[in-house]
Amino acid sequence: MWVKKTFEENDAGFQYTISKKGKDAYELHNKMYLEKVKHLSNNQECATLLNQWIRFFRNGHIGVNYIGKTKKAEKVTEQNKQPIEKDLNPLNATKPLFEKINENTVYLRIPDFEISEKKAIDSLILANRATILSTENFIIDVRNNPGGSDASYSSLIPFLYTQPIRTVGALFYSTDLNNQRMLELSQNPDFDEESKKTFKNYYEKLQANKGEYVDLFNKKVNITKMDTIQPYPKNIGIVINENNGSTTEQFLLTAMQSKKVKLYGRTTKGMLDISNVNIVTSPCGDIELYYGLSKSYRIPDFPVDDIGLQPDVYIDKTIDPSNWLDFVRDHLNGK
């Protein structure tokens, strides 16, 4: 079976899960699903079952989808075209949104950290930099942000910084299929030339070490030091929920190290230990497989997958999501 073979040979977390749950449990799991497969009538049903089968390993950065022979382009509706400034609910924003709530508080909504959004995020922050640096409280709303690229949140770090930031690295599992993804990144026009050159160097290093877990950065922990600690904003509240995962969780791990920052909301999704997703299509063209390319140095000591990151201030269910920002604003203002 293509999905099973491809996953076992390429997923960076496969052996880690087997070491935790045991080969016997995996074989029993496979036996149960092989019986179910016998009763399926088409590839769409097969993809649905395989998506259940693969959850043996984890819930995030993993999956099997039925796509048919061709993918339909997403239809652009009039609603999609409307400027986000006209939408009264910031959770419906499809682009970064900035607002000064009052003289003490500014608000930034970031719905996505995809690399394609980096320019928009950076531009919005640059345009409002003076306002942010002269305001006491800063609310950053990342609810429902599923992740993307670490580069997309880099312009936020100077506002958060209070002391050296430690970022635990990851190992990349080198196979021909996995390394192709790094080569594609080196050719992605959304990255600058320096980044594309770096990705090309990573690709060459991976190719030279096939079948191994490779430390591309030659260190387990990266320490970021900055020259300036900004006096403002004094307090930063980051609003989170159960739909945050991947790069957004990495952003939170970074932000949590700041003395200025508190997380508000609900426990995140928990999909960061095995990360850097690769998406490949089956030979028949009907099925897509999602799996992870890297394994964090944090595990097994500090796992996030299927656990999530908890808020400093829990927002309970008696508070409607439409009132979360009022709650965070009042809390930051000591009310």
C-alpha positions in Angstrom: 0.0 0.0 0.0 1.5 3.3 -1.2 0.4 5.4 1.8 1.8 3.0 4.4 5.1 2.4 2.7 5.7 6.1 1.9 4.9 7.1 5.4 7.0 4.5 7.1 10.0 5.3 4.9 9.8 9.1 5.1 8.0 10.4 8.2 10.4 11.9 10.7 8.2 10.8 13.6 7.5 7.2 12.6 10.3 5.5 14.6 9.7 7.8 17.6 6.1 6.7 17.9 7.0 3.0 17.4 9.5 3.4 20.2 6.8 4.8 22.5 3.9 2.5 21.6 5.7 -0.6 20.5 5.8 -2.7 17.4 3.1 -5.1 18.7 0.6 -2.3 19.1 1.4 -1.1 15.6 1.0 -4.5 14.1 -2.3 -5.0 15.9 -3.4 -1.6 14.6 -2.5 -2.5 11.0 -4.3 -5.9 11.2 -7.5 -4.2 12.3 -7.4 -1.7 9.5 -6.5 -4.3 6.9 -9.7 -6.0 7.7 -11.6 -2.8 7.2 -9.9 -2.1 3.9 -11.3 -5.3 2.4 -14.9 -3.9 2.6 -14.2 -0.6 0.8 -15.6 0.1 -2.7 -13.6 3.1 -3.9 -10.5 5.3 -3.3 -12.5 8.0 -1.5 -13.6 5.6 1.2 -10.0 4.3 1.3 -8.6 7.8 1.9 -11.1 8.4 4.7 -10.0 5.1 6.4 -6.3 5.8 5.9 -6.8 9.2 7.5 -8.1 7.3 10.6 -5.3 4.7 10.4 -2.6 7.4 10.4 -3.8 8.9 13.7 -2.1 6.1 15.5 1.0 8.3 15.3 -0.3 11.8 16.2 -3.0 14.3 15.3 -1.0 17.1 13.8 1.2 17.5 10.7 -0.2 14.3 9.3 -3.1 13.2 7.2 -4.6 11.5 4.1 -7.0 13.3 1.8 -9.0 12.2 -1.3 -8.4 14.8 -4.1 -9.7 12.9 -7.2 -7.9 13.2 -10.5 -7.9 17.0 -10.5 -8.2 19.7 -7.8 -10.9 22.4 -8.2 -9.7 25.9 -7.9 -11.2 27.8 -5.0 -14.0 30.0 -6.1 -13.4 33.7 -5.2 -16.6 35.1 -3.9 -17.6 38.7 -3.4 -17.3 38.2 0.3 -13.7 37.1 -0.1 -13.0 40.3 -2.0 -14.4 42.7 0.7 -11.7 44.7 2.6 -11.2 43.2 6.1 -11.6 46.7 7.5 -15.4 46.5 6.8 -15.8 43.3 8.8 -16.7 44.0 12.4 -15.4 40.6 13.6 -11.6 40.4 13.5 -11.8 36.6 13.6 -13.2 36.8 10.0 -10.1 38.8 8.8 -8.2 37.1 6.1 -5.3 39.6 6.2 -3.4 41.2 9.1 -5.3 43.9 10.8 -4.1 46.7 13.2 -6.2 49.0 15.4 -5.7 51.4 18.3 -8.4 50.4 20.8 -7.8 53.3 23.2 -4.9 55.5 24.4 -3.5 52.6 26.4 -4.0 49.6 24.1 -3.2 48.7 20.5 -4.4 45.5 18.7 -2.9 43.3 16.0 -4.8 40.5 14.4 -2.7 37.9 12.5 -4.9 35.1 11.0 -2.0 33.3 9.2 1.8 32.9 9.3 2.1 31.5 5.8 5.3 32.9 4.1 3.0 34.5 1.5 1.7 36.7 4.3 5.1 37.9 5.6 5.2 41.0 3.4 1.7 42.1 4.6 2.6 41.4 8.3 5.9 43.3 8.1 4.3 46.2 6.2 1.5 46.6 8.7 3.9 46.4 11.7 6.3 48.9 10.1 3.5 51.4 9.3 2.4 51.3 13.0 5.7 50.8 14.7 5.7 54.3 16.3 2.2 53.8 17.7 3.1 50.4 19.1 6.3 51.7 20.7 4.4 54.6 22.4 1.5 52.5 23.8 1.5 50.7 27.1 -0.5 47.6 26.1 -0.2 45.5 23.0 -2.7 42.7 22.1 -1.7 40.2 19.5 -4.6 38.0 18.4 -3.5 34.7 16.7 -6.7 32.7 17.3 -7.3 30.2 14.6 -3.9 30.9 13.1 -2.7 27.4 12.0 0.9 28.2 11.4 3.1 28.7 8.4 6.7 30.0 8.4 8.8 31.2 11.3 10.0 34.1 9.1 6.5 35.5 9.2 6.6 36.5 12.8 10.2 37.8 12.9 9.2 41.5 12.9 7.3 41.0 16.1 10.2 39.8 18.2 11.8 43.3 18.9 8.6 44.4 20.6 8.6 41.2 22.8 12.2 41.0 23.6 13.4 41.3 27.2 16.2 38.8 27.4 18.1 36.2 25.2 15.6 33.9 23.5 16.4 30.2 23.3 15.0 28.3 20.4 15.4 24.5 20.5 16.3 23.1 17.1 15.2 20.1 15.1 16.6 17.2 13.1 15.6 16.7 9.5 15.1 13.1 8.2 17.0 12.7 5.0 15.4 10.8 2.1 15.1 11.5 -1.6 11.4 12.4 -1.2 12.0 14.6 1.8 14.9 16.4 0.3 12.9 17.4 -2.7 10.8 19.6 -0.5 14.0 21.6 0.6 14.9 21.9 -3.1 11.5 23.4 -3.8 11.9 25.9 -1.0 15.2 27.0 -2.6 13.2 27.9 -5.7 10.2 29.6 -3.9 9.8 33.2 -5.1 8.2 34.2 -1.7 11.7 33.9 -0.1 14.5 36.4 -0.7 17.7 35.4 -2.5 19.7 34.8 0.7 17.0 32.5 2.1 16.8 30.6 -1.2 20.6 30.1 -1.1 20.4 28.8 2.5 17.7 26.3 1.5 19.9 25.1 -1.4 22.8 24.5 1.0 20.5 22.6 3.3 19.4 20.4 0.4 23.0 19.6 -0.5 23.7 18.7 3.2 20.7 16.4 3.4 21.5 14.7 0.1 25.0 13.9 1.5 23.4 12.2 4.6 20.6 10.0 3.3 18.8 7.8 5.8 20.0 9.9 8.7 18.5 12.6 11.0 20.5 15.7 10.1 21.2 18.8 12.2 21.1 21.5 9.5 22.1 24.3 11.9 24.9 22.4 13.7 23.5 23.3 17.1 20.7 22.0 19.3 19.7 25.5 20.6 19.8 28.8 18.9 20.2 31.9 21.2 18.9 35.2 19.9 20.3 38.4 21.5 19.2 41.9 20.8 20.8 45.2 21.7 17.6 47.0 22.7 14.8 46.3 25.1 11.9 48.6 24.2 10.3 50.4 27.2 6.9 50.2 25.4 4.8 48.2 25.1 5.0 47.3 28.7 2.4 44.5 28.6 1.7 42.2 25.8 -1.2 39.8 25.7 -1.3 37.1 23.1 -4.8 35.6 22.4 -4.7 31.9 21.6 -7.1 29.0 21.2 -7.4 25.3 20.3 -6.9 26.0 16.6 -3.3 27.2 17.0 -0.6 24.8 15.9 2.7 24.4 14.2 4.6 27.7 13.6 2.1 29.6 15.7 3.0 27.4 18.7 6.7 28.0 17.9 6.0 31.7 18.0 4.3 31.2 21.4 7.3 29.3 22.7 9.4 32.3 21.7 7.1 34.9 23.2 6.6 33.0 26.5 10.3 33.8 27.3 9.6 37.5 27.5 8.8 39.1 30.8 6.3 41.3 29.0 4.1 38.5 27.6 1.1 36.6 28.9 -1.0 34.1 26.9 -4.8 34.4 27.1 -7.4 31.9 26.0 -7.4 28.2 25.6 -4.9 25.4 25.2 -3.4 25.2 21.7 -3.8 22.2 19.3 -0.4 20.6 19.9 1.3 19.9 16.6 4.9 21.0 16.7 7.3 18.2 17.7 7.2 16.5 14.3 6.9 19.4 11.9 7.8 20.9 8.5 5.0 19.2 6.5 5.6 17.5 3.2 2.6 16.9 0.9 2.9 14.1 -1.7 0.4 12.7 -4.2 -0.2 9.0 -4.8 0.8 7.5 -8.2 -2.9 7.2 -9.1 -3.4 10.9 -8.4 -6.4 10.4 -6.1 -4.8 10.6 -2.7 -2.6 13.1 -0.9 -0.4 12.2 2.1 0.7 14.7 4.7 3.7 13.9 7.0 6.5 15.5 8.9 10.1 16.1 7.8 11.6 17.1 11.1 11.8 16.0 14.7 12.4 18.5 17.6 15.3 18.2 20.0 12.7 19.0 22.7 11.2 15.5 22.7 10.8 13.4 24.7 11.5 15.9 27.6 9.1 18.6 26.6 6.5 17.3 24.1 3.8 19.5 22.6 2.2 17.2 20.1 -1.3 16.1 21.2 -0.9 18.1 24.4 -0.6 21.8 23.3 0.5 24.9 25.1 -1.5 26.3 28.0 -2.5 29.9 28.5 -1.3 31.9 31.5 -4.8 33.2 31.8 -7.6 30.8 30.9 -10.7 32.3 29.3 -13.5 30.0 30.4 -16.6 29.2 28.4 -18.8 31.7 30.2 -17.0 34.4 28.2 -18.3 34.5 24.6 -15.5 34.6 21.9 -16.8 38.0 20.8 -15.9 39.3 24.2 -12.4 37.8 24.5 -10.7 41.0 23.4 -12.6 43.1 26.0 -11.5 40.6 28.7 -7.9 40.8 27.6 -7.9 44.6 27.4 -9.4 44.9 30.8 -7.0 42.4 32.3 -4.0 44.2 30.8 -5.3 47.5 32.2 -5.7 46.0 35.7 -9.5 46.0 35.7 
